[in-house]
Amino acid sequence: MEALFITGVGQAEIRPVDRPRPGPDDVLLDVRHVGLCGSDLSTFRGVNPLSTLPRIPGHEIGGVIAEAGDAVPQAFAPGHSVVVVPYTACGRCSSCLAGRANACRYNQTLGVQKDGGMAAQLVVPHDRLIVNDHLPERHLALVEPLSVGFHAVARGGVISGETVVVLGAGMIGIGAMLGALARGARVLAVEISEAKRTDLLALGVDRMINPKHCDLDQEIAELTDGLGPHVVIEAVGEPETYRRAIDLASFSGRVVYVGYTKSEVSYDTTKFNLKELDILGSRNATRTDFETVIDVLSARPDLADRLISKVFPWPEAAQALPYWEANRQETFKVMVDLSDAR
């Protein structure tokens, strides 16, 4: 069969690989759609410290069960469409023992620490799957990235009536916006790409603020009656936005970091104490987050269609990462359709 490999910095190609076989507790998937994530792009650029090359990318995966192992429950019978939960959990570390397996110390995410879903078929333990025969096939590959943003909202404890500022309108930031809106919050999106304005407003955000065109601190102050937002979610992953989140948050506010920085961040920590901030990290997503996203997409299928910017057919899959790198400012989600993968 065929798989897409990132073979070197800035290089991707389709190669033949052996067809996998499922064990007793596994299922064999016919992969249908895979979305590209920032971690895939970092691997393509050669700056992902968690990944080695060559690597099959892809952890935003939707597929159809082709075969099930002998010990797999009937609920995972062949023919069902599924979303893949692409993380592992050791069951022994402090996070797993605390019931927070999404933050497992020894997690290995598909497409990052281990080969991912950008292949004609993929073997996955059945407990890493969520069956869903209702969403359109390509919408299934949106569930994972949006779930990461929904998890950040859950970490921030967002409630109805609060004002939430989300820094960054990539797919994780979009997930945070949709997650906050689903909880009844008012959302202010901070994004430098004017090409995304119309779509962000259509999603339901109250304002899109471009910090290149205004004084961001002043704009946020005016929109919050000088109080500041209850919650700031950082989904960019740059030292500047890490610091800005602290500056923007209200007194007794919450800051959630879901973006990963590639370099150290230096702070004037005075505001940590002066504002008595709750500062939280957010990693991956829980099954509950996945199921919440599925409910939102089921209720509003227009959201998914608006967020899928371009779909590459399998023969053109090697062009997907270079395309996304060249068009990031106007692109939400790039996907590969593997229906024709052999």
Residue pairs with C-beta under 8 A, 6 or more apart in sequence:
1 16
1 17
1 18
1 19
1 119
1 120
1 121
1 341
1 342
2 14
2 15
2 16
2 17
2 119
2 120
2 314
2 341
2 342
3 14
3 15
3 16
3 17
3 56
3 115
3 118
3 119
3 120
4 12
4 13
4 14
4 15
4 56
4 57
4 58
4 118
4 119
4 317
4 318
4 336
5 12
5 13
5 14
5 15
5 54
5 55
5 56
6 12
6 40
6 43
6 44
6 53
6 54
6 55
6 56
6 57
6 321
7 13
7 53
7 54
8 46
8 53
8 54
9 44
9 45
9 46
9 53
10 44
10 45
10 46
10 322
12 44
12 317
12 318
12 320
12 321
12 322
13 318
14 314
14 317
14 318
17 56
17 119
19 120
19 121
20 28
20 121
20 122
20 123
21 28
21 123
22 28
22 67
22 68
22 69
22 123
23 69
23 123
24 69
24 70
24 71
24 72
25 69
25 71
25 72
25 125
25 126
25 127
26 68
26 69
26 72
26 123
26 124
26 125
26 126
27 65
27 66
27 67
27 68
27 69
27 72
27 76
27 82
27 123
27 124
27 125
27 126
27 129
28 65
28 66
28 67
28 68
28 121
28 122
28 123
29 61
29 63
29 64
29 65
29 66
29 82
29 84
29 121
29 122
29 123
29 124
30 63
30 64
30 65
30 66
30 120
30 121
31 61
31 62
31 63
31 117
31 118
31 119
31 120
31 121
31 122
31 338
31 341
32 62
32 63
32 64
32 81
32 137
32 138
32 140
32 141
32 337
32 338
32 339
33 61
33 62
33 63
33 137
33 138
33 140
33 141
33 311
33 335
33 336
33 337
33 338
34 57
34 58
34 60
34 61
34 62
34 116
34 117
34 118
34 141
34 335
34 336
34 338
35 58
35 60
35 141
35 142
35 144
35 145
35 171
35 333
35 334
35 335
36 57
36 58
36 60
36 320
36 321
36 324
36 333
36 334
36 335
36 336
37 59
37 60
37 111
37 145
37 171
38 170
38 172
38 237
39 48
39 50
39 51
39 59
39 109
39 111
39 112
40 57
40 58
40 111
40 321
41 321
41 324
41 325
42 48
42 51
43 51
43 53
43 55
43 57
43 111
43 112
44 57
44 321
44 325
45 325
46 53
47 262
48 112
50 112
50 113
51 112
51 113
55 111
55 112
55 115
55 116
56 111
56 115
56 116
56 117
56 118
56 119
57 111
57 116
57 118
57 321
58 110
58 111
58 116
58 117
58 118
58 119
58 336
59 84
59 86
59 109
59 110
59 111
59 112
59 116
59 117
59 144
60 86
60 117
60 141
60 142
60 143
60 144
60 145
61 83
61 84
61 86
61 110
61 116
61 117
61 122
61 140
61 141
61 144
62 81
62 82
62 83
62 84
62 137
62 138
62 139
62 140
62 141
62 143
63 81
63 82
63 84
63 117
63 122
63 140
64 79
64 80
64 81
64 82
64 137
65 76
65 77
65 78
65 79
65 80
65 81
65 82
65 129
66 78
66 121
67 78
68 76
68 77
68 78
68 126
69 126
72 126
73 126
75 131
76 82
76 126
76 129
76 131
80 131
80 133
81 131
81 132
81 133
81 135
81 137
81 140
82 129
82 130
82 131
82 132
82 140
83 129
83 130
83 132
83 140
83 143
83 144
83 290
83 294
84 110
84 117
84 122
84 124
84 128
84 129
84 144
85 128
85 129
85 130
85 144
85 287
85 290
86 109
86 110
86 111
86 116
86 117
86 128
86 144
87 101
87 102
87 104
87 107
87 108
87 109
87 128
87 284
88 104
88 106
88 107
88 108
88 109
89 96
89 101
89 104
89 107
90 96
90 104
90 105
90 106
90 107
91 101
93 104
93 105
93 106
94 105
95 101
95 102
95 103
95 104
95 105
96 104
96 105
100 286
101 286
102 151
102 283
102 284
102 285
102 286
103 283
103 284
107 113
107 284
108 114
109 284
110 116
110 117
111 117
111 118
118 317
118 336
118 338
119 338
119 341
120 338
120 341
120 342
130 143
130 287
130 290
130 291
130 294
132 140
132 294
134 298
135 143
135 294
135 297
135 298
135 301
135 304
136 301
136 304
138 304
138 308
138 311
138 335
138 337
139 297
139 301
139 304
141 335
142 171
142 293
142 297
142 304
142 307
142 308
142 333
143 290
143 293
143 294
143 297
144 285
144 290
145 171
145 172
145 175
145 333
146 171
146 174
146 175
146 178
146 179
146 293
146 296
146 297
147 175
147 285
147 286
147 289
147 290
147 292
147 293
148 172
148 175
148 258
148 282
148 284
148 285
148 289
149 171
149 172
149 173
149 174
149 175
149 176
149 177
149 178
149 179
149 233
149 235
149 258
150 175
150 176
150 178
150 179
150 182
150 285
150 289
150 292
150 293
151 179
151 258
151 282
151 283
151 284
151 285
151 286
151 289
152 172
152 175
152 176
152 179
152 233
152 235
152 256
152 258
152 282
153 164
153 176
153 179
153 180
153 183
153 233
153 256
154 179
154 286
154 289
155 256
155 280
155 281
155 282
156 164
156 231
156 233
156 254
156 256
156 280
157 231
157 254
158 164
158 179
158 180
158 183
158 185
158 230
158 231
159 183
159 184
159 185
160 183
160 184
160 185
161 184
161 185
161 186
162 185
162 186
162 229
162 230
162 231
163 185
163 186
163 187
163 188
163 223
163 224
163 229
163 230
163 231
164 176
164 177
164 180
164 185
164 186
164 187
164 188
164 229
164 230
164 231
164 232
164 233
165 187
165 188
165 190
165 220
165 229
165 231
165 232
165 233
165 248
166 173
166 176
166 177
166 180
166 187
166 188
166 189
166 190
166 232
166 233
166 235
167 173
167 190
167 232
167 233
167 234
167 235
167 236
167 241
167 244
167 245
167 259
168 190
168 191
168 234
168 235
168 236
168 237
168 241
168 259
169 177
169 189
169 191
169 193
169 196
169 200
169 208
170 235
170 236
170 332
171 307
171 332
171 333
172 235
172 258
172 259
173 189
173 191
173 233
173 235
173 236
174 203
174 307
174 332
175 293
176 233
176 235
176 258
177 187
177 189
177 200
177 203
177 204
177 205
178 203
178 204
178 293
178 296
178 303
179 292
180 187
180 231
180 233
181 187
181 203
181 204
181 205
182 292
182 296
185 231
186 206
187 204
187 205
187 206
188 205
188 206
188 207
188 209
188 220
188 223
188 229
189 200
189 205
189 207
189 208
189 209
190 208
190 209
190 210
190 211
190 216
191 197
191 200
191 208
191 209
191 210
192 210
192 211
192 212
192 329
193 329
193 330
194 210
195 329
195 330
196 208
196 329
196 330
196 332
197 208
197 210
199 306
199 307
199 332
200 208
201 208
202 306
203 303
203 306
206 223
207 223
209 216
209 219
209 220
216 244
216 248
217 247
217 248
220 228
220 229
220 248
221 228
224 250
227 250
228 248
228 249
228 250
228 251
228 253
229 248
229 249
229 250
229 253
230 250
230 253
230 254
231 249
231 253
231 254
231 255
231 256
232 245
232 248
232 249
232 253
232 254
232 255
232 256
233 245
233 255
233 256
233 258
234 241
234 242
234 244
234 245
234 255
234 256
234 257
234 258
234 259
235 258
235 259
236 259
237 259
237 260
237 261
237 262
238 259
238 261
239 261
239 263
239 264
239 265
239 266
241 259
242 257
242 259
242 261
242 265
242 267
243 265
243 267
245 255
245 257
246 255
246 267
246 271
246 272
246 275
246 277
246 279
247 271
249 255
249 275
249 277
250 275
251 274
251 275
251 276
252 275
252 276
252 277
253 275
253 277
253 278
254 277
254 278
254 279
254 280
255 277
255 278
255 279
255 280
256 280
256 281
256 282
257 279
257 280
257 281
257 282
258 281
258 282
258 283
271 277
272 279
296 303
297 303
297 304
306 332
307 332
307 333
308 332
308 333
308 335
309 330
309 331
309 332
309 333
309 334
310 323
310 331
310 334
310 335
311 334
311 335
311 336
311 337
312 319
312 320
312 323
312 334
312 335
312 336
312 337
313 336
313 337
313 340
314 336
314 337
314 338
314 339
314 340
314 341
315 340
317 336
317 338
320 334
320 335
320 336
323 334
324 331
324 334
